[in-house]
Amino acid sequence: MTTLNDIQAAARRLKGQILETPCVESRTLSQIVGAQVFLKFENLQFTASFKERGACNKMVDVAASEGGARGVVAMSAGNHAQGVAYHAQRLGLPATIVMPRFTPGVKIERTRGFGANVVLHGDTLEAARTHAYELAEKENLTFVHPYDDEAIIAGQGTVALEMMQAVPDLDCLVVSIGGGGLLAGMAVAACAIKPEIEIVGVQTRRFPTMVNAVKGTEHPVGASTIAEGIAVGTPGTLTRAIIAREADELLLVDEGDIEQAVLMLLEIEKTLVEGAGAAGLAALVRYPDRFRGKRVGLVLSGGNIDPLLLTAIIERGMVRAGRLARVKVSSRDVPGTLARITGIVAEAGANIDEVHHQRAFTLLAAQNVDIELVLQTRGRPHLAQVLQALRAAGFEAEELH
């Protein structure tokens, strides 16, 4: 079982090989959630994820062993792949990474860019994992598990060492869970240093596999999530035992909570965090009473997010805040009507993104028209003012949901 000594040894090994990331208070987030929030910026690592820590610790072990020259093999569609490939390259170890065929091209090329031999196999992570095990046995390679490995767990635990050193009086650590490597390592370190500290794990409601394993619940498992970095179908055996022993609570968050957290970090902290990396903040947003008044440490565990997904999150967040709204205005279909409507909207200080005349798909009289507008506003109070201005001018106006 991983111990504090293992994690401290990993910290000495990693010194100078990974970034000791900042751990600082976010005053704005603290005001919003009612707790004192300290952020650990693991998204600033070279491969933009905490996964580098465990990968580097494991690679150092392998490089010192007799089998090091033969190299390593890993299975991953994301951050673990890049962490293993990068540190294997740094230490002169041959690396093979097995990825499912559906892996986005940008992740494949980034992993190849670190010198790894990328093998695309299977349509699922499980199929890729099976093939990786087969390669390990066939070619006598060292398999590097993404989370269920003591060296990996110890490496991830160094995050907590740094956080406890930066903010010794933390009351609580809130950490996302996929396979459980990060939470397990951090829990061992933090609880050894400060036994009374609370350890809270967070999973997306669509992939509650660790919650089910530890609590004996039967929450259904979904097919996809915005937090793909923690969409793990089979939690670790080693990590499960540690989490069952050390974690005070395991929480589930919804997709909308995670989207909101990603957007909050982008707007407030000016930092880019992927869905899995924002799950901790999502828990504070979803369960504010659980953490009110406490000194809470959050790990922004990764920043590798697809730009198209980020665009969708930003737009959906603007819709939820009323800053992007779809409005229907009904009126007589006569010349000059659209000009009047756009003039009223402009006078009210809103901007028009899109305009669509709806003549066929409406229950209005034939000489009338529905005009659908997509508006940029300053928020819901401003949107209400725009709608009121349209109604005051004699138009029927309502927000479309």
VOPAGU-2260 file (C-alpha; in pm, 1 decimal, decimal comma):
REM VOPAGU-2260
SITE   aa  ch    i         X         Y         Z
SITE  MET   A    0       0,0       0,0       0,0
SITE  THR   A    1     129,8     347,2     -91,6
SITE  THR   A    2     260,0     546,6     206,6
SITE  LEU   A    3     363,2     904,1     280,0
SITE  ASN   A    4     727,4     792,5     252,2
SITE  ASP   A    5     661,2     667,4    -103,1
SITE  ILE   A    6     507,1    1000,9    -197,3
SITE  GLN   A    7     789,0    1202,3     -41,0
SITE  ALA   A    8    1038,6     985,2    -230,6
SITE  ALA   A    9     843,7    1054,9    -550,2
SITE  ALA   A   10     859,5    1429,3    -478,4
SITE  ARG   A   11    1239,2    1412,1    -448,5
SITE  ARG   A   12    1256,1    1213,6    -770,7
SITE  LEU   A   13    1033,6    1457,9    -958,8
SITE  LYS   A   14    1215,3    1771,2    -844,9
SITE  GLY   A   15    1327,9    1961,0   -1152,6
SITE  GLN   A   16    1144,2    1721,9   -1387,0
SITE  ILE   A   17     790,7    1855,8   -1348,2
SITE  LEU   A   18     654,7    2199,9   -1266,3
SITE  GLU   A   19     572,7    2284,2    -904,0
SITE  THR   A   20     248,1    2455,7    -994,8
SITE  PRO   A   21      98,4    2756,5    -812,4
SITE  CYS   A   22    -159,6    2706,6    -537,1
SITE  VAL   A   23    -335,0    3036,5    -478,3
SITE  GLU   A   24    -663,4    3169,1    -342,4
SITE  SER   A   25    -937,5    3277,5    -579,9
SITE  ARG   A   26   -1110,9    3563,5    -401,5
SITE  THR   A   27   -1388,1    3587,7    -659,3
SITE  LEU   A   28   -1472,1    3215,8    -653,5
SITE  SER   A   29   -1455,0    3227,7    -273,0
SITE  GLN   A   30   -1719,4    3501,0    -268,4
SITE  ILE   A   31   -1941,4    3312,1    -512,4
SITE  VAL   A   32   -1942,9    2973,9    -332,0
SITE  GLY   A   33   -1909,7    3100,4      26,4
SITE  ALA   A   34   -1589,3    2908,1     101,8
SITE  GLN   A   35   -1224,3    3009,7      88,3
SITE  VAL   A   36   -1111,8    2846,7    -236,3
SITE  PHE   A   37    -749,0    2765,1    -317,8
SITE  LEU   A   38    -669,1    2649,8    -671,7
SITE  LYS   A   39    -383,6    2417,5    -766,9
SITE  PHE   A   40    -302,7    2491,5   -1132,5
SITE  GLU   A   41    -200,1    2149,5   -1263,9
SITE  ASN   A   42    -325,0    2259,1   -1607,7
SITE  LEU   A   43       5,1    2453,0   -1629,2
SITE  GLN   A   44     217,2    2136,6   -1651,4
SITE  PHE   A   45     398,7    2096,3   -1984,6
SITE  THR   A   46     143,3    1841,5   -2111,4
SITE  ALA   A   47    -132,3    2038,0   -1932,2
SITE  SER   A   48    -219,4    1768,3   -1678,1
SITE  PHE   A   49    -121,8    1623,8   -1337,4
SITE  LYS   A   50     -76,3    1289,9   -1517,6
SITE  GLU   A   51     285,4    1387,6   -1577,7
SITE  ARG   A   52     365,2    1333,5   -1210,0
SITE  GLY   A   53     272,1     966,9   -1194,2
SITE  ALA   A   54     409,2     899,3   -1541,3
SITE  CYS   A   55     745,1    1057,6   -1458,9
SITE  ASN   A   56     772,2     871,7   -1127,7
SITE  LYS   A   57     700,8     541,5   -1302,9
SITE  MET   A   58     939,8     617,2   -1590,6
SITE  VAL   A   59    1225,3     684,8   -1346,7
SITE  ASP   A   60    1158,9     346,1   -1185,1
SITE  VAL   A   61    1150,8     170,8   -1522,2
SITE  ALA   A   62    1465,1     347,6   -1647,8
SITE  ALA   A   63    1653,2     219,1   -1343,1
SITE  SER   A   64    1536,3    -139,1   -1396,5
SITE  GLU   A   65    1682,0    -406,7   -1620,7
SITE  GLY   A   66    1379,0    -396,2   -1850,9
SITE  GLY   A   67    1403,0     -24,4   -1912,5
SITE  ALA   A   68    1586,8     -53,2   -2242,6
SITE  ARG   A   69    1301,0    -257,2   -2389,7
SITE  GLY   A   70    1060,2      26,8   -2319,3
SITE  VAL   A   71     708,0      81,8   -2196,5
SITE  VAL   A   72     355,8      43,3   -2327,7
SITE  ALA   A   73      47,1     230,9   -2209,6
SITE  MET   A   74    -317,9     259,4   -2301,9
SITE  SER   A   75    -478,8     601,5   -2307,6
SITE  ALA   A   76    -684,9     833,1   -2524,6
SITE  GLY   A   77    -571,8    1144,9   -2344,7
SITE  ASN   A   78    -353,2    1293,5   -2073,5
SITE  HIS   A   79    -188,8     972,4   -1951,5
SITE  ALA   A   80     -68,0     902,8   -2306,4
SITE  GLN   A   81     102,1    1239,5   -2332,3
SITE  GLY   A   82     254,5    1216,8   -1984,9
SITE  VAL   A   83     403,8     873,5   -2051,9
SITE  ALA   A   84     523,8     966,4   -2402,6
SITE  TYR   A   85     685,7    1291,4   -2290,1
SITE  HIS   A   86     873,2    1155,6   -1989,7
SITE  ALA   A   87     971,6     834,1   -2169,5
SITE  GLN   A   88    1126,7    1051,7   -2440,3
SITE  ARG   A   89    1305,8    1265,9   -2180,0
SITE  LEU   A   90    1451,4     956,7   -2012,2
SITE  GLY   A   91    1540,8     778,5   -2336,6
SITE  LEU   A   92    1282,9     500,0   -2303,9
SITE  PRO   A   93    1101,3     361,2   -2611,4
SITE  ALA   A   94     725,6     415,1   -2563,0
SITE  THR   A   95     426,4     254,7   -2734,6
SITE  ILE   A   96      83,8     405,8   -2671,1
SITE  VAL   A   97    -229,2     212,1   -2766,3
SITE  MET   A   98    -526,2     436,3   -2845,1
SITE  PRO   A   99    -880,4     351,9   -2956,6
SITE  ARG   A  100    -950,6     420,4   -3322,8
SITE  PHE   A  101   -1197,3     699,7   -3234,0
SITE  THR   A  102    -927,6     910,0   -3060,3
SITE  PRO   A  103    -924,9    1269,2   -3197,7
SITE  GLY   A  104    -643,1    1331,0   -3443,6
SITE  VAL   A  105    -500,2    1618,9   -3241,4
SITE  LYS   A  106    -435,8    1385,7   -2943,2
SITE  ILE   A  107    -275,8    1123,9   -3167,7
SITE  GLU   A  108     -41,7    1377,9   -3326,8
SITE  ARG   A  109      46,8    1536,8   -2993,3
SITE  THR   A  110     141,8    1195,7   -2851,2
SITE  ARG   A  111     345,4    1111,8   -3161,8
SITE  GLY   A  112     511,1    1451,2   -3124,0
SITE  PHE   A  113     663,7    1326,6   -2797,9
SITE  GLY   A  114     830,8    1043,7   -2986,6
SITE  ALA   A  115     587,5     763,3   -2899,5
SITE  ASN   A  116     484,2     484,2   -3133,0
SITE  VAL   A  117     104,9     520,9   -3146,8
SITE  VAL   A  118     -97,8     207,6   -3217,8
SITE  LEU   A  119    -466,8     256,4   -3298,5
SITE  HIS   A  120    -666,7     -48,3   -3194,1
SITE  GLY   A  121   -1031,1    -119,4   -3112,4
SITE  ASP   A  122   -1335,5     101,9   -3079,6
SITE  THR   A  123   -1334,9     118,5   -2699,3
SITE  LEU   A  124   -1088,1     189,1   -2420,3
SITE  GLU   A  125   -1129,2    -168,9   -2297,2
SITE  ALA   A  126   -1030,6    -309,9   -2637,5
SITE  ALA   A  127    -726,5     -81,0   -2646,3
SITE  ARG   A  128    -629,3    -184,8   -2291,6
SITE  THR   A  129    -650,5    -554,6   -2381,4
SITE  HIS   A  130    -426,7    -499,2   -2683,7
SITE  ALA   A  131    -176,8    -303,5   -2472,5
SITE  TYR   A  132    -151,8    -595,2   -2229,1
SITE  GLU   A  133     -97,6    -831,0   -2522,8
SITE  LEU   A  134     184,8    -611,3   -2658,0
SITE  ALA   A  135     344,0    -593,1   -2312,9
SITE  GLU   A  136     355,8    -972,0   -2289,7
SITE  LYS   A  137     452,6   -1033,1   -2650,2
SITE  GLU   A  138     734,3    -774,4   -2667,7
SITE  ASN   A  139     836,8    -790,7   -2301,5
SITE  LEU   A  140     747,7    -425,2   -2238,0
SITE  THR   A  141     662,0    -266,0   -1904,1
SITE  PHE   A  142     290,9    -183,8   -1891,1
SITE  VAL   A  143     222,9     157,8   -1739,5
SITE  HIS   A  144    -126,4     158,2   -1592,2
SITE  PRO   A  145    -302,0     497,8   -1590,0
SITE  TYR   A  146    -399,0     474,4   -1221,7
SITE  ASP   A  147    -378,2     127,9   -1061,6
SITE  ASP   A  148      -4,0     129,1    -992,9
SITE  GLU   A  149     175,9     225,2    -670,0
SITE  ALA   A  150     436,3     437,4    -849,8
SITE  ILE   A  151     161,9     622,8   -1037,4
SITE  ILE   A  152     -39,1     678,8    -716,8
SITE  ALA   A  153     270,7     804,5    -534,4
SITE  GLY   A  154     352,1    1045,2    -816,1
SITE  GLN   A  155       0,4    1190,4    -816,4
SITE  GLY   A  156      16,3    1224,2    -437,2
SITE  THR   A  157     287,7    1488,5    -473,6
SITE  VAL   A  158       9,2    1734,2    -566,0
SITE  ALA   A  159    -114,8    1716,7    -205,8
SITE  LEU   A  160     236,9    1759,0     -62,8
SITE  GLU   A  161     271,8    2087,0    -250,0
SITE  MET   A  162     -77,9    2203,3    -154,1
SITE  MET   A  163     -27,9    2127,6     216,0
SITE  GLN   A  164     303,1    2311,3     209,1
SITE  ALA   A  165     149,0    2614,2      37,6
SITE  VAL   A  166    -169,3    2623,5     252,8
SITE  PRO   A  167    -109,4    2417,7     572,8
SITE  ASP   A  168    -447,2    2499,9     728,9
SITE  LEU   A  169    -668,7    2361,1     451,1
SITE  ASP   A  170    -989,4    2206,8     587,9
SITE  CYS   A  171   -1081,7    2006,4     281,7
SITE  LEU   A  172    -949,3    1873,4     -49,6
SITE  VAL   A  173   -1198,8    1831,3    -334,9
SITE  VAL   A  174   -1062,6    1610,6    -612,6
SITE  SER   A  175   -1210,6    1461,9    -929,2
SITE  ILE   A  176   -1212,9    1082,7    -969,3
SITE  GLY   A  177   -1173,4     874,1   -1283,1
SITE  GLY   A  178    -977,6     560,5   -1201,0
SITE  GLY   A  179    -888,5     716,3    -866,1
SITE  GLY   A  180    -510,3     760,5    -890,7
SITE  LEU   A  181    -508,2    1133,1    -811,2
SITE  LEU   A  182    -752,0    1115,6    -518,8
SITE  ALA   A  183    -585,3     804,1    -373,6
SITE  GLY   A  184    -236,1     954,4    -380,3
SITE  MET   A  185    -351,8    1290,6    -248,2
SITE  ALA   A  186    -556,1    1126,7      28,5
SITE  VAL   A  187    -259,6     921,8     152,7
SITE  ALA   A  188     -34,7    1229,3     163,5
SITE  ALA   A  189    -283,8    1477,4     306,8
SITE  CYS   A  190    -424,7    1246,1     575,4
SITE  ALA   A  191     -74,1    1151,6     692,8
SITE  ILE   A  192      23,0    1519,2     723,6
SITE  LYS   A  193    -308,9    1639,2     868,6
SITE  PRO   A  194    -534,0    1351,4     984,4
SITE  GLU   A  195    -836,8    1574,8    1040,7
SITE  ILE   A  196    -847,6    1706,9     682,8
SITE  GLU   A  197   -1159,6    1617,0     483,9
SITE  ILE   A  198   -1116,4    1430,4     155,9
SITE  VAL   A  199   -1402,1    1468,1     -93,6
SITE  GLY   A  200   -1407,1    1289,9    -428,9
SITE  VAL   A  201   -1613,9    1402,9    -726,6
SITE  GLN   A  202   -1744,1    1203,9   -1021,5
SITE  THR   A  203   -1970,0    1297,8   -1308,6
SITE  ARG   A  204   -2318,0    1150,4   -1268,3
SITE  ARG   A  205   -2274,5     984,2   -1608,3
SITE  PHE   A  206   -1972,0     779,8   -1490,8
SITE  PRO   A  207   -2026,1     703,9   -1118,6
SITE  THR   A  208   -1818,2     386,6   -1121,6
SITE  MET   A  209   -1602,6     460,0    -815,5
SITE  VAL   A  210   -1908,8     577,0    -622,2
SITE  ASN   A  211   -2083,1     250,8    -709,9
SITE  ALA   A  212   -1775,6      45,1    -617,1
SITE  VAL   A  213   -1715,0     214,0    -280,5
SITE  LYS   A  214   -2074,2     275,8    -170,9
SITE  GLY   A  215   -2233,4     -33,0    -323,5
SITE  THR   A  216   -2481,9     180,5    -517,6
SITE  GLU   A  217   -2610,7      99,1    -864,5
SITE  HIS   A  218   -2618,4     435,6   -1039,6
SITE  PRO   A  219   -2645,3     381,9   -1417,2
SITE  VAL   A  220   -2332,6     442,9   -1624,9
SITE  GLY   A  221   -2371,3     660,1   -1934,7
SITE  ALA   A  222   -2206,6     654,8   -2275,3
SITE  SER   A  223   -2041,8     997,6   -2290,0
SITE  THR   A  224   -1962,7    1303,6   -2081,7
SITE  ILE   A  225   -1804,3    1645,4   -2117,6
SITE  ALA   A  226   -1553,5    1521,5   -1855,9
SITE  GLU   A  227   -1403,2    1246,8   -2072,5
SITE  GLY   A  228   -1086,1    1247,3   -1863,6
SITE  ILE   A  229   -1276,2    1086,0   -1574,5
SITE  ALA   A  230   -1508,2     869,4   -1785,9
SITE  VAL   A  231   -1359,0     545,2   -1653,8
SITE  GLY   A  232   -1557,9     224,7   -1681,3
SITE  THR   A  233   -1350,8      20,4   -1434,5
SITE  PRO   A  234   -1210,1     191,6   -1123,0
SITE  GLY   A  235    -875,1      77,3    -986,1
SITE  THR   A  236    -839,3    -196,5    -727,1
SITE  LEU   A  237    -554,7     -28,6    -537,4
SITE  THR   A  238    -717,3     313,1    -563,2
SITE  ARG   A  239   -1057,1     184,8    -454,6
SITE  ALA   A  240    -912,3      42,8    -132,7
SITE  ILE   A  241    -742,6     373,1     -45,5
SITE  ILE   A  242   -1048,7     582,9    -132,7
SITE  ALA   A  243   -1280,0     358,1      68,1
SITE  ARG   A  244   -1050,3     403,9     367,5
SITE  GLU   A  245    -958,9     773,6     341,1
SITE  ALA   A  246   -1237,7     959,7     157,7
SITE  ASP   A  247   -1496,4    1129,7     377,6
SITE  GLU   A  248   -1748,7    1171,9      97,8
SITE  LEU   A  249   -1800,1    1102,7    -272,5
SITE  LEU   A  250   -2020,9    1344,9    -466,5
SITE  LEU   A  251   -2182,3    1333,9    -809,8
SITE  VAL   A  252   -2218,1    1637,6   -1037,5
SITE  ASP   A  253   -2419,7    1693,4   -1353,8
SITE  GLU   A  254   -2299,1    1791,2   -1699,6
SITE  GLY   A  255   -2439,3    2142,4   -1658,9
SITE  ASP   A  256   -2244,6    2188,6   -1333,1
SITE  ILE   A  257   -1920,9    2098,3   -1509,3
SITE  GLU   A  258   -1995,5    2325,7   -1805,7
SITE  GLN   A  259   -2060,3    2612,3   -1565,3
SITE  ALA   A  260   -1735,6    2543,4   -1378,8
SITE  VAL   A  261   -1529,2    2540,5   -1700,7
SITE  LEU   A  262   -1680,0    2875,7   -1798,0
SITE  MET   A  263   -1631,0    3026,1   -1450,4
SITE  LEU   A  264   -1262,6    2935,8   -1452,7
SITE  LEU   A  265   -1222,8    3080,6   -1801,9
SITE  GLU   A  266   -1400,8    3406,5   -1717,6
SITE  ILE   A  267   -1289,1    3459,9   -1359,6
SITE  GLU   A  268    -943,5    3301,2   -1343,5
SITE  LYS   A  269    -858,7    3341,2   -1713,4
SITE  THR   A  270    -745,7    2978,1   -1715,0
SITE  LEU   A  271    -843,6    2697,8   -1950,7
SITE  VAL   A  272    -954,1    2375,9   -1777,4
SITE  GLU   A  273   -1105,4    2063,6   -1930,7
SITE  GLY   A  274   -1429,0    1911,7   -1801,3
SITE  ALA   A  275   -1254,7    1654,1   -1581,5
SITE  GLY   A  276   -1032,9    1926,9   -1438,8
SITE  ALA   A  277   -1328,7    2144,5   -1342,7
SITE  ALA   A  278   -1527,8    1873,9   -1160,2
SITE  GLY   A  279   -1405,1    1989,4    -816,7
SITE  LEU   A  280   -1535,5    2342,4    -869,3
SITE  ALA   A  281   -1857,5    2193,6   -1009,1
SITE  ALA   A  282   -1907,8    2021,6    -672,0
SITE  LEU   A  283   -1869,3    2351,8    -486,0
SITE  VAL   A  284   -2123,6    2511,2    -718,7
SITE  ARG   A  285   -2367,5    2218,4    -683,0
SITE  TYR   A  286   -2328,6    2171,6    -303,9
SITE  PRO   A  287   -2236,6    2515,4    -158,6
SITE  ASP   A  288   -2377,1    2438,5     188,1
SITE  ARG   A  289   -2146,2    2134,7     215,1
SITE  PHE   A  290   -1836,6    2357,2     196,4
SITE  ARG   A  291   -1956,9    2691,3     333,1
SITE  GLY   A  292   -1702,0    2867,9     552,7
SITE  LYS   A  293   -1426,0    2609,9     495,1
SITE  ARG   A  294   -1079,4    2647,1     346,6
SITE  VAL   A  295   -1107,5    2426,6      38,1
SITE  GLY   A  296    -830,1    2309,0    -194,9
SITE  LEU   A  297    -925,4    2233,6    -556,0
SITE  VAL   A  298    -704,8    2073,8    -820,7
SITE  LEU   A  299    -742,5    2210,0   -1173,8
SITE  SER   A  300    -620,3    1876,2   -1296,0
SITE  GLY   A  301    -602,8    1926,2   -1672,8
SITE  GLY   A  302    -635,9    2181,0   -1950,8
SITE  ASN   A  303    -662,0    1968,9   -2264,4
SITE  ILE   A  304   -1000,0    2059,6   -2409,6
SITE  ASP   A  305   -1112,3    2045,0   -2770,9
SITE  PRO   A  306   -1163,0    2400,1   -2910,1
SITE  LEU   A  307   -1499,0    2306,9   -3065,6
SITE  LEU   A  308   -1621,2    2169,2   -2732,6
SITE  LEU   A  309   -1501,8    2485,8   -2559,6
SITE  THR   A  310   -1695,7    2696,7   -2812,0
SITE  ALA   A  311   -2012,5    2499,5   -2738,2
SITE  ILE   A  312   -1960,9    2539,7   -2361,2
SITE  ILE   A  313   -1915,3    2916,2   -2395,4
SITE  GLU   A  314   -2228,6    2954,7   -2608,9
SITE  ARG   A  315   -2440,7    2734,5   -2380,4
SITE  GLY   A  316   -2315,3    2927,1   -2079,5
SITE  MET   A  317   -2414,5    3255,0   -2242,5
SITE  VAL   A  318   -2761,9    3112,9   -2307,8
SITE  ARG   A  319   -2801,6    3005,7   -1942,3
SITE  ALA   A  320   -2697,8    3353,7   -1828,7
SITE  GLY   A  321   -2937,4    3524,3   -2071,0
SITE  ARG   A  322   -2644,8    3690,4   -2248,5
SITE  LEU   A  323   -2739,8    3504,8   -2566,4
SITE  ALA   A  324   -3115,7    3473,2   -2611,0
SITE  ARG   A  325   -3366,7    3366,8   -2875,7
SITE  VAL   A  326   -3667,0    3596,8   -2893,4
SITE  LYS   A  327   -3989,5    3570,0   -3096,6
SITE  VAL   A  328   -4163,1    3890,6   -3203,3
SITE  SER   A  329   -4506,5    3866,2   -3369,1
SITE  SER   A  330   -4638,8    4148,7   -3589,2
SITE  ARG   A  331   -4816,2    4248,2   -3909,4
SITE  ASP   A  332   -4614,8    4152,3   -4219,0
SITE  VAL   A  333   -4582,1    4499,2   -4368,1
SITE  PRO   A  334   -4285,4    4700,8   -4498,1
SITE  GLY   A  335   -4085,1    4876,2   -4227,3
SITE  THR   A  336   -4175,6    4636,4   -3945,5
SITE  LEU   A  337   -3833,1    4475,7   -3923,8
SITE  ALA   A  338   -3668,9    4817,3   -3925,0
SITE  ARG   A  339   -3887,1    4924,7   -3629,0
SITE  ILE   A  340   -3805,8    4608,8   -3436,0
SITE  THR   A  341   -3429,9    4633,2   -3492,7
SITE  GLY   A  342   -3442,5    5002,5   -3398,4
SITE  ILE   A  343   -3612,2    4921,9   -3066,5
SITE  VAL   A  344   -3359,3    4646,9   -2991,6
SITE  ALA   A  345   -3069,5    4878,8   -3072,6
SITE  GLU   A  346   -3216,7    5160,1   -2860,5
SITE  ALA   A  347   -3242,5    4913,0   -2570,2
SITE  GLY   A  348   -2868,8    4840,5   -2604,4
SITE  ALA   A  349   -2885,0    4481,5   -2732,5
SITE  ASN   A  350   -2709,0    4341,7   -3038,8
SITE  ILE   A  351   -2871,7    4118,8   -3302,7
SITE  ASP   A  352   -2684,6    3800,8   -3402,4
SITE  GLU   A  353   -2946,2    3640,5   -3627,0
SITE  VAL   A  354   -3284,9    3723,0   -3783,2
SITE  HIS   A  355   -3532,3    3471,0   -3922,4
SITE  HIS   A  356   -3879,2    3541,5   -4067,3
SITE  GLN   A  357   -4122,7    3258,8   -3992,2
SITE  ARG   A  358   -4425,0    3276,1   -4223,1
SITE  ALA   A  359   -4515,9    2911,5   -4293,0
SITE  PHE   A  360   -4463,7    2739,3   -3955,8
SITE  THR   A  361   -4687,5    2962,3   -3745,5
SITE  LEU   A  362   -5048,2    2973,4   -3624,0
SITE  LEU   A  363   -5073,9    3348,2   -3683,2
SITE  ALA   A  364   -5311,5    3491,5   -3942,7
SITE  ALA   A  365   -5174,1    3475,5   -4297,3
SITE  GLN   A  366   -5091,9    3848,5   -4306,4
SITE  ASN   A  367   -4884,8    3823,8   -3988,0
SITE  VAL   A  368   -4529,6    3703,4   -3930,3
SITE  ASP   A  369   -4315,2    3563,6   -3648,7
SITE  ILE   A  370   -3968,9    3716,9   -3643,6
SITE  GLU   A  371   -3713,2    3515,7   -3449,3
SITE  LEU   A  372   -3410,4    3708,4   -3323,4
SITE  VAL   A  373   -3094,4    3583,4   -3156,7
SITE  LEU   A  374   -2978,7    3865,4   -2929,1
SITE  GLN   A  375   -2662,6    3945,8   -2735,0
SITE  THR   A  376   -2754,5    4110,5   -2404,6
SITE  ARG   A  377   -2586,3    4196,7   -2075,0
SITE  GLY   A  378   -2784,3    3929,5   -1888,2
SITE  ARG   A  379   -3137,2    3840,8   -1781,3
SITE  PRO   A  380   -3235,9    4183,1   -1637,6
SITE  HIS   A  381   -3124,4    4347,4   -1962,5
SITE  LEU   A  382   -3312,6    4085,9   -2169,5
SITE  ALA   A  383   -3629,1    4165,3   -1970,7
SITE  GLN   A  384   -3581,6    4535,0   -2054,8
SITE  VAL   A  385   -3552,5    4456,5   -2427,2
SITE  LEU   A  386   -3870,8    4246,1   -2421,7
SITE  GLN   A  387   -4054,7    4521,1   -2230,6
SITE  ALA   A  388   -3945,2    4782,8   -2485,8
SITE  LEU   A  389   -4079,5    4567,9   -2771,3
SITE  ARG   A  390   -4412,1    4516,0   -2591,2
SITE  ALA   A  391   -4439,2    4887,3   -2513,3
SITE  ALA   A  392   -4413,2    4950,8   -2888,7
SITE  GLY   A  393   -4713,8    4723,5   -2952,5
SITE  PHE   A  394   -4537,0    4400,2   -3045,8
SITE  GLU   A  395   -4593,4    4057,6   -2894,9
SITE  ALA   A  396   -4251,8    3946,3   -2769,5
SITE  GLU   A  397   -4132,5    3642,8   -2574,7
SITE  GLU   A  398   -3814,1    3452,1   -2507,2
SITE  LEU   A  399   -3789,3    3111,4   -2675,9
SITE  HIS   A  400   -3639,1    2828,3   -2468,8
